[in-house]
Amino acid sequence: MTADETLMEFSQRIARLPRYPVAGGYALPDDVAMLASNETPFGPVPQALEAVQRATMTAHRYPDPSNARLRAALSDRTGVPSSRIAIGNGSCDVLLAAGEALLEPGAELVHAWPSFSVYPHLAAASGATAITVPLDAEHGHDLDAMAGEVTVATRLVIVCNPNNPTSTALPAAQVAAFVADLPRHVVVILDEAYCEFNVLDDPDTTIDLLDNHPNLVLLRTFSKVYGLAGLRVGYGLCGSEGMVQALDQVRQPFFCNVAAQAAAAEALRHQDTVAQRVERTVMARVEVEEGLRALGLDPARSQANFAWFDVDRDPERAAQLEPEVVVGLRDRGVLVRAGTALGRDGALRVTYGTEAENTRFLDALRAVL
Ligand SMILES: *Cc1c(COP(=O)(O)O)cnc(C)c1O
């Protein structure tokens, strides 16, 4: 920093705001297994790419700020009326907008930890107080403990199901009971970025809860199973129209670009591809979990497209080993996420890749350990 630079005065929230832990690897050669960001290894469906090409012919015009076609397509698929669907520039956009719409100094937000690395931003950006509730011994949400933290000041509770970074999922019936028992003034965001990969329940069972719970938002994304992470589009299925209006009020009008809107609407039409990807993910899950167990490790019970495990059964040794393991894997062309950056020293989060990438990861891990 130059002397002149240090004279700039940023707002207090800049000092509070955490910086997103960047995965790295974007400047590495092509022959790298990118297993750090929970993307799908399969590309967008070709029809979505064609839709992008058609949409960009009108790139001199602003996109439809009401996202009407995409909301209609989502409404058709989910049965939720368009007026209760919020679109976002990725689902993180909807999440951060919810923070702005609901939180302020004096308000409280309850979420589990370790959980999604973006949640701490909501309290930091708004000046609200974050109450973080530790996961249970099986790396899952402790819903009773979370309910116990709710007060008159609570505005928002976030439940990540399946949970990132720990991969575990709660049965839908437990989530339903939790939502039903909360006071009605508390908004619940159920972050379902990985719901398609969860085989405990039909991914769409939670949609029925919206009819009885105006305070509920189901947060979903095109970044994971649909393979559109680079285009940035996600959505919230909401229990009330008022929530959609508030989410739109706090954002700029054109938050979702023409290419993203068109690709997402098209991708929804290919549920057969979604089903195939889920099947391949479940096969990868079995292969990776078996491989980790064969190395003497104890992965969490994943219902997502990634694994979470300590690099040693002894927590202290795991914490010591973790940095070396991450570097050792990187030297072998395998990029993963270090648990330290995600709330648990000694753990790794590893996205399932193609069959070849999964084998490469397991071979590399064996060599490093
Ligand atoms: C990946 C992910 C998202 C999706 O983020 P986008 O902004 O839609 O790309 C949301 N929540 C969790 C928990 C995630 O892991």
The ligand as a Gaussian input file, in Angstrom:
#p B3LYP/6-31G(d) Opt

LIG

0 1
 C      -22.756000     -23.596000      -3.787000
 C      -23.694000     -23.146000      -2.731000
 C      -24.671000     -22.197000      -3.000000
 C      -24.852000     -21.680000      -4.399000
 O      -24.269000     -20.514000      -4.623000
 P      -24.587000     -19.779000      -6.016000
 O      -24.484000     -18.358000      -5.642000
 O      -25.968000     -20.166000      -6.429000
 O      -23.563000     -20.248000      -6.973000
 C      -25.545000     -21.824000      -2.008000
 N      -25.473000     -22.379000      -0.795000
 C      -24.565000     -23.309000      -0.504000
 C      -24.568000     -23.936000       0.831000
 C      -23.637000     -23.702000      -1.457000
 O      -22.710000     -24.607000      -1.157000

